[in-house]
Amino acid sequence: MSSRTTRALALASAAVVASTALAACGSNEDDNTAAGTSGTAAEAKTINLGYFPNITHAPALVGVNKGLFKEALGSATTLETKTFNAGPAAIEALLSGAIDATYIGPNPAINGWSTSKGTALKIIAGSTSGGAGLVVKEGINSAADLKGKKIATPQLGNTQDVALRAWLKENGLNADTTGGGDVSVLPQDNATAIQAFAQGTIDGAWVPEPNYSKLILESKAKVLVDEKTLWPNQEFVTTHLIVSQKFLKEYPGTVKKLLQGHINAVKYIKDNSADAQTAANAQIESLTGKPLKAEILTAAFANLKFTYDPIASSLYTSAQHAEEVGLLKTVDLKGIYDLGPLNELLKADGQPEVSDAAAS
């Protein structure tokens, strides 16, 4: 990806238009009356936070399980949570006012920005980097070996789907949106892909953790592409934290406290890895009824980096890749980030500030 990355990192304005229609912006004004005064101290009575029961959302899992968000929010604001299994559903909830903030992947955030013409959301912090790639069956050792093969991705146009198609294009292979071309790309949910690989009906999959590790450890898949090796400093955004612009404008004090809870959760993971893994898995079990196996949990955590940095340059690059493979149109991403509150907290804590620049 080096030539592609160098070219794309300069394009700070490149982005995406969602292929799916999303709901228009809404409001939960009646249920969220300010508990404090207006201005920077304004706080909401309730904040509705979304996240996924997935290890790539570990800061949310740990923050909820260990009570770190509630502690940061204090008695003025009640934390309500809602979980999602896919980015489009979380964005629809944010746009309709059903939630105020959510942990989410890069492409759904760009889709929401595009759909609302830059009025619906802001990215306010990074959360997770890495933890995705292409795993395949034995006998596939290069891109050329993929010709005529079937490869799964989680969803048409999602972050991993775009990554696969861009990588195939760079390696001289094409794949259309109906499963045709040199490589048959078959978007399907992760559980289906894992079963299909075990049954031999697909030849590989470009997936995020923990499914990446599941395929390796349970189905003997081999790594063809570890996605982090394609990026500068081996870092790219997997999950970040977004908030509705309406909520941010009305309750900046609450947003700042939410960010403090997020910072505390990331710190907790870094300082207490074993206990953080246990807490994240306990939260997954409480939400889904099924915890991750110990070996998969350990492998997935080792393949992920939890960070406040949104790794903005990778967002712009991913958007450009989506455009290059013909899935998405262009939109100006200027203003999608608001890292001011996060940087205030990081500076006060003696930590380095983060950037929304297209390239470092």
Residue pairs with C-beta under 8 A, 6 or more apart in sequence:
1 166
1 167
1 170
1 230
1 231
3 170
4 166
4 170
4 321
5 230
5 231
5 232
5 317
8 14
8 316
8 317
8 320
8 321
9 232
9 313
9 316
9 317
9 358
9 359
10 358
10 359
11 316
11 317
11 320
11 358
12 316
12 333
12 334
12 357
12 358
13 316
13 330
13 332
13 333
13 334
14 316
14 319
14 320
14 323
14 330
14 333
15 110
15 113
15 114
15 316
15 319
15 323
15 328
15 330
15 331
15 332
15 333
15 336
16 107
16 110
16 111
16 114
16 319
16 322
16 323
16 327
16 328
16 329
16 330
16 331
17 111
17 114
17 115
17 328
17 329
17 330
17 331
18 88
18 110
18 111
18 112
18 114
18 115
18 157
18 328
19 156
19 157
19 327
19 328
20 88
20 111
21 115
22 88
22 91
22 92
22 95
22 111
22 112
22 115
23 92
23 95
23 96
24 95
24 96
25 95
25 96
25 97
25 116
25 119
25 120
25 244
25 246
26 95
26 96
26 97
26 98
27 97
27 246
28 48
28 97
28 98
28 100
29 97
31 45
31 46
32 44
32 45
32 46
32 47
32 100
32 247
32 251
33 44
33 45
34 42
34 43
34 44
34 45
34 250
34 251
35 43
35 44
35 45
35 76
35 77
36 42
36 43
36 76
36 253
39 252
40 252
40 253
41 253
42 250
42 251
42 252
42 253
42 254
43 76
43 77
43 251
43 253
43 254
43 257
44 77
44 100
44 247
44 250
44 251
44 254
45 76
45 77
45 78
46 77
46 78
46 79
46 80
47 73
47 77
47 78
47 79
47 80
47 100
47 101
47 247
47 251
47 254
47 258
48 80
48 81
48 82
48 98
48 99
48 100
48 101
49 60
49 69
49 79
49 80
49 81
49 82
49 99
49 100
49 101
49 102
49 258
50 81
50 82
50 83
50 84
50 90
50 93
50 94
50 99
50 101
50 102
50 103
50 104
51 57
51 60
51 61
51 64
51 81
51 83
51 84
51 102
51 103
52 60
52 83
52 84
52 85
52 90
52 103
53 61
53 83
53 85
53 283
53 284
53 287
53 288
54 208
54 209
54 210
54 284
55 61
55 131
55 209
55 210
55 280
55 284
55 292
55 297
55 300
55 301
55 304
56 105
56 128
56 131
56 208
56 209
56 238
56 239
56 304
57 103
57 127
57 128
57 239
58 128
58 269
58 276
58 280
58 301
58 304
58 306
59 103
59 127
59 128
59 262
59 265
59 266
59 269
59 306
60 103
60 127
60 265
61 279
61 280
61 283
61 284
62 68
62 265
62 268
62 269
62 276
62 279
62 280
62 283
63 69
63 261
63 262
63 264
63 265
63 268
64 79
64 81
64 283
65 279
65 280
65 282
65 283
66 265
66 268
66 279
68 261
68 264
68 265
68 268
69 79
69 258
69 261
69 262
69 265
70 79
70 261
71 261
71 264
72 257
72 258
72 260
72 261
72 264
73 79
73 254
73 257
73 258
73 261
74 257
76 254
77 254
77 257
82 93
82 98
82 99
83 287
84 90
84 93
84 102
86 155
87 104
87 105
87 107
87 108
87 109
87 111
87 158
88 108
88 111
90 99
90 102
90 104
90 108
91 104
91 108
91 109
91 111
91 112
91 115
93 99
93 102
94 100
94 101
94 102
94 112
94 120
94 121
94 242
94 244
95 112
95 115
95 116
95 120
95 244
97 244
97 246
99 244
100 243
100 244
100 247
101 124
101 241
101 242
101 243
101 244
101 247
101 255
101 258
102 241
102 242
103 127
103 239
103 240
103 241
104 239
104 240
104 241
104 242
105 158
105 159
105 237
105 238
105 239
105 240
106 159
106 237
106 238
106 240
106 314
106 315
106 318
107 157
107 158
107 159
107 162
107 318
107 322
108 158
109 121
109 123
109 240
109 242
109 315
109 336
110 315
110 319
110 331
110 333
110 336
112 120
112 121
112 242
113 120
113 121
113 331
113 333
113 336
114 331
118 332
118 335
118 336
119 245
120 244
120 245
121 242
121 243
121 244
121 245
121 336
122 242
122 243
122 245
122 248
122 336
122 337
122 338
123 240
123 241
123 242
123 310
123 315
123 336
123 337
123 338
123 339
123 356
124 241
124 242
124 243
124 248
124 255
124 259
124 337
124 338
124 339
124 341
124 342
125 240
125 241
125 259
125 262
125 308
125 310
125 339
125 342
126 237
126 240
126 241
126 307
126 308
126 309
126 310
126 311
126 354
127 238
127 239
127 240
127 241
127 262
127 266
127 306
127 307
127 308
128 237
128 238
128 239
128 240
128 304
128 305
128 306
128 307
129 228
129 235
129 236
129 237
129 238
129 304
129 305
129 306
129 307
129 309
129 311
130 227
130 228
130 234
130 235
130 236
130 238
130 303
130 304
130 305
131 208
131 209
131 212
131 238
131 300
131 303
131 304
132 159
132 160
132 163
132 206
132 207
132 208
132 209
132 212
132 227
132 238
133 206
133 207
133 212
133 223
133 224
133 225
133 226
133 227
133 228
134 151
134 164
134 167
134 204
134 205
134 206
134 223
134 224
134 225
134 227
135 204
135 205
135 207
135 212
135 215
135 216
135 221
135 222
135 223
135 224
136 146
136 149
136 151
136 203
136 204
136 221
136 222
136 224
137 197
137 200
137 203
137 204
137 221
137 222
138 220
138 222
139 145
140 146
140 149
140 203
140 204
140 222
140 224
141 224
142 224
143 167
143 168
143 171
143 172
143 173
144 171
146 168
146 173
146 182
146 183
146 203
146 204
147 173
147 182
147 183
148 182
148 183
148 184
149 183
149 184
149 203
149 204
150 183
150 184
150 186
150 201
150 202
150 203
150 204
151 164
151 183
151 184
151 185
151 186
151 202
151 203
151 204
151 205
151 206
152 185
152 186
152 187
152 188
152 192
152 193
152 196
152 197
152 202
152 204
152 205
152 206
152 207
153 160
153 161
153 164
153 185
153 186
153 187
153 188
153 205
153 206
153 207
154 160
154 161
154 187
154 188
154 189
154 190
154 193
154 207
154 208
155 161
155 187
155 189
156 177
156 187
156 327
157 322
157 327
157 328
158 187
159 208
159 238
159 318
160 206
160 207
160 208
161 185
161 187
161 206
161 327
162 318
162 321
162 322
162 325
162 327
163 206
163 227
163 318
163 321
164 175
164 185
164 206
165 175
165 185
165 321
165 325
165 327
166 321
166 322
166 324
166 325
167 225
167 230
168 174
168 175
168 182
168 183
168 185
169 324
169 325
173 181
173 182
173 183
174 181
174 182
174 183
175 181
175 182
175 183
175 184
175 185
177 327
179 185
179 186
186 202
188 196
190 207
190 211
193 202
193 205
193 207
193 211
194 205
194 211
194 214
194 215
194 218
194 219
196 202
197 204
197 205
197 215
197 219
197 221
198 218
198 219
204 221
204 224
205 211
205 215
205 221
206 225
206 227
207 215
208 238
209 300
209 303
209 304
210 292
210 296
210 297
210 299
210 300
212 300
212 303
213 296
213 299
213 300
213 303
214 296
215 221
216 222
216 223
216 299
217 295
217 296
217 299
218 296
227 236
228 234
228 235
228 236
230 236
231 314
232 313
232 360
235 305
235 307
235 309
235 311
235 314
236 311
236 314
236 318
237 310
237 311
237 312
237 314
237 315
237 318
238 304
240 310
241 259
241 262
243 255
243 258
247 254
247 255
248 255
248 338
252 341
255 341
256 341
256 344
256 345
259 341
259 342
259 345
260 345
262 308
263 308
263 342
263 345
263 346
263 349
266 306
266 307
266 308
268 276
269 276
269 306
270 306
273 301
277 297
277 298
277 301
280 297
281 291
281 292
281 297
282 291
284 290
284 291
284 292
285 291
291 297
292 300
308 342
308 346
308 351
308 354
309 354
309 355
310 337
310 339
310 354
310 356
312 337
312 355
312 356
312 357
312 358
313 357
313 358
313 359
313 360
315 333
315 336
316 333
316 358
319 328
319 333
322 328
323 329
323 330
336 356
337 356
339 353
339 354
339 355
339 356
342 354
343 353
343 354
346 352
346 353
346 354
347 353
